[in-house]
Amino acid sequence: MSLSAFALIVLAALIHASWNLLAKRAAQAGPVFVFAYTGVSCVTYFPWVLWIFLGDGISWSGAGIACILASGALHLAYSLCLQRGYQVADLSVVYPVARGTGPMLSTIGAFLLLGESPSITGVAGLLAIVVGILLISTQGQLSRFADPAALVGVRWGATTGTAIAGYTVVDAYGVKMLGIHPVVLDWCANVVRMLMLLPWLMAHRREAMASMRGHWGLAIAVGVLSPLSYILVLQALRAGAPLSLAAPAREMSMMAGALMGALILKEAVGIWRLVGCLVMICGVALLAQ
């Protein structure tokens, strides 16, 4: 992976941790918050999409449209699971587990679907991520697996991570194989996400507006930052970064997310969650070999 591509991914990781902190603060708004910040994203990045259309043109194909629809559905599943996870559990649990499960599954997907070759260090990295998830979820006490309440955040984090793996593989295919511009792919997927949420919003208009009180500023910030963090990753992929390296490298944000949970949200992170994050970061480093 080139230095410029790696720099893009590091910047994306820091931006990603920041907007997740903001999303956690608006967790109780639920799906309507997802709709609101997605709408902000569509408006904010439309001039960029228009510039690409006028300058380079946009070619459409059946495969490209299918890729955009799949991406939109998977991103919606990711957003809703993430918001629900933040409603019922700590950022310092949901975020690292989601960001660890995502690269683990997307790396496996890259091996199986995109023809990228596994290695001994890659397999060791995947195992380290699993160990890190165990440490974060149990805080060093394996007996906590018998406590359903202790695993709520892990379940939602893992479900979110599965959606991350899905859209990462689909979007990488769209960018690398179909030649779809990263900004166009992300913007079109956001439009799909809004259209899929619209029927629910129309049926719950009153409750939706009430739940957004005090959260509009957060929606604007997340709407601007969320696509930017992902577009930077897609741009790195477009520049030639292998998915099996790019996907795990961006998960350096998990440590930032855990620290933000402790320092800003005053969550009881504990030594074992931090150790778990470090183990997962070691797994990321192994995957990047």
DAQUI-V243941 format. One record per residue. N is the residue number from 1. RES is the residue in one small letter. PSI is psi as a letter, one per 20 degrees, with the letter a starting at -180 (none if undefined). BURIAL is 1 if it has 9 or more other ideal C-beta (glycine too) atoms within 8 Angstrom, else 0. Layout:
# DAQUI-V243941
N&RES&PSI&BURIAL  N&RES&PSI&BURIAL
This chain:
# DAQUI-V243941
1&m&p&1  2&s&r&0  3&l&h&0  4&s&g&0  5&a&g&1  6&f&g&1  7&a&h&0  8&l&g&1  9&i&h&1  10&v&g&1  11&l&g&1  12&a&h&1  13&a&g&1  14&l&g&1  15&i&g&1  16&h&g&1  17&a&h&1  18&s&g&1  19&w&h&1  20&n&h&1  21&l&g&1  22&l&g&1  23&a&h&1  24&k&h&1  25&r&h&0  26&a&k&1  27&a&h&1  28&q&i&0  29&a&h&1  30&g&c&1  31&p&h&1  32&v&h&1  33&f&h&1  34&v&g&1  35&f&g&1  36&a&g&1  37&y&h&1  38&t&h&1  39&g&g&1  40&v&g&1  41&s&g&1  42&c&g&1  43&v&g&0  44&t&g&1  45&y&j&1  46&f&g&1  47&p&h&0  48&w&g&1  49&v&g&1  50&l&g&0  51&w&g&0  52&i&g&1  53&f&g&1  54&l&h&0  55&g&g&0  56&d&i&0  57&g&r&0  58&i&o&0  59&s&p&0  60&w&q&0  61&s&r&0  62&g&g&0  63&a&h&0  64&g&g&1  65&i&g&1  66&a&h&0  67&c&g&1  68&i&g&1  69&l&g&1  70&a&g&1  71&s&g&1  72&g&g&1  73&a&g&1  74&l&h&1  75&h&h&1  76&l&g&1  77&a&g&1  78&y&g&1  79&s&g&1  80&l&g&1  81&c&h&1  82&l&g&1  83&q&g&1  84&r&g&1  85&g&g&1  86&y&h&1  87&q&h&0  88&v&i&0  89&a&r&1  90&d&q&1  91&l&h&1  92&s&i&1  93&v&g&1  94&v&g&1  95&y&g&1  96&p&h&1  97&v&g&1  98&a&g&1  99&r&h&1  100&g&g&1  101&t&h&1  102&g&g&1  103&p&h&1  104&m&g&1  105&l&h&1  106&s&h&1  107&t&g&1  108&i&g&1  109&g&h&1  110&a&h&1  111&f&g&1  112&l&h&0  113&l&h&0  114&l&j&1  115&g&j&0  116&e&q&1  117&s&p&0  118&p&r&0  119&s&r&0  120&i&g&0  121&t&h&1  122&g&g&1  123&v&g&1  124&a&h&1  125&g&g&1  126&l&g&1  127&l&h&1  128&a&h&1  129&i&g&1  130&v&g&1  131&v&g&1  132&g&g&1  133&i&g&1  134&l&g&1  135&l&g&1  136&i&g&1  137&s&h&1  138&t&i&1  139&q&l&1  140&g&i&0  141&q&n&0  142&l&h&0  143&s&i&0  144&r&i&1  145&f&i&1  146&a&i&0  147&d&o&0  148&p&h&0  149&a&h&0  150&a&i&1  151&l&j&1  152&v&g&1  153&g&h&1  154&v&g&1  155&r&g&0  156&w&h&1  157&g&g&1  158&a&h&1  159&t&g&1  160&t&g&1  161&g&h&1  162&t&g&1  163&a&h&1  164&i&g&1  165&a&g&1  166&g&g&1  167&y&h&1  168&t&g&1  169&v&g&1  170&v&g&1  171&d&h&1  172&a&h&1  173&y&g&1  174&g&g&1  175&v&g&1  176&k&h&1  177&m&h&0  178&l&i&1  179&g&k&0  180&i&p&1  181&h&p&1  182&p&g&1  183&v&g&1  184&v&g&1  185&l&g&1  186&d&g&1  187&w&g&1  188&c&h&1  189&a&h&1  190&n&h&1  191&v&g&1  192&v&g&1  193&r&g&1  194&m&g&1  195&l&h&0  196&m&h&1  197&l&i&1  198&l&g&1  199&p&g&0  200&w&g&0  201&l&g&1  202&m&h&0  203&a&i&0  204&h&l&1  205&r&g&0  206&r&g&0  207&e&h&0  208&a&g&1  209&m&h&1  210&a&h&0  211&s&i&1  212&m&i&1  213&r&p&0  214&g&i&0  215&h&j&1  216&w&h&0  217&g&h&0  218&l&h&1  219&a&g&1  220&i&g&1  221&a&g&1  222&v&h&1  223&g&h&1  224&v&g&1  225&l&h&1  226&s&g&1  227&p&h&1  228&l&g&1  229&s&h&1  230&y&h&1  231&i&h&1  232&l&h&1  233&v&g&1  234&l&h&1  235&q&h&1  236&a&h&1  237&l&g&1  238&r&h&1  239&a&i&1  240&g&j&0  241&a&p&1  242&p&p&1  243&l&h&1  244&s&i&1  245&l&g&1  246&a&g&1  247&a&g&1  248&p&h&1  249&a&h&1  250&r&i&1  251&e&j&1  252&m&i&1  253&s&i&1  254&m&h&1  255&m&g&1  256&a&g&1  257&g&g&1  258&a&g&1  259&l&h&1  260&m&h&1  261&g&h&1  262&a&g&1  263&l&h&0  264&i&g&0  265&l&i&1  266&k&k&0  267&e&q&1  268&a&n&0  269&v&g&1  270&g&r&0  271&i&h&0  272&w&h&1  273&r&g&1  274&l&g&1  275&v&g&1  276&g&g&1  277&c&g&1  278&l&g&1  279&v&g&1  280&m&h&1  281&i&h&1  282&c&h&1  283&g&g&1  284&v&g&1  285&a&h&1  286&l&g&1  287&l&h&1  288&a&i&1  289&q&none&0
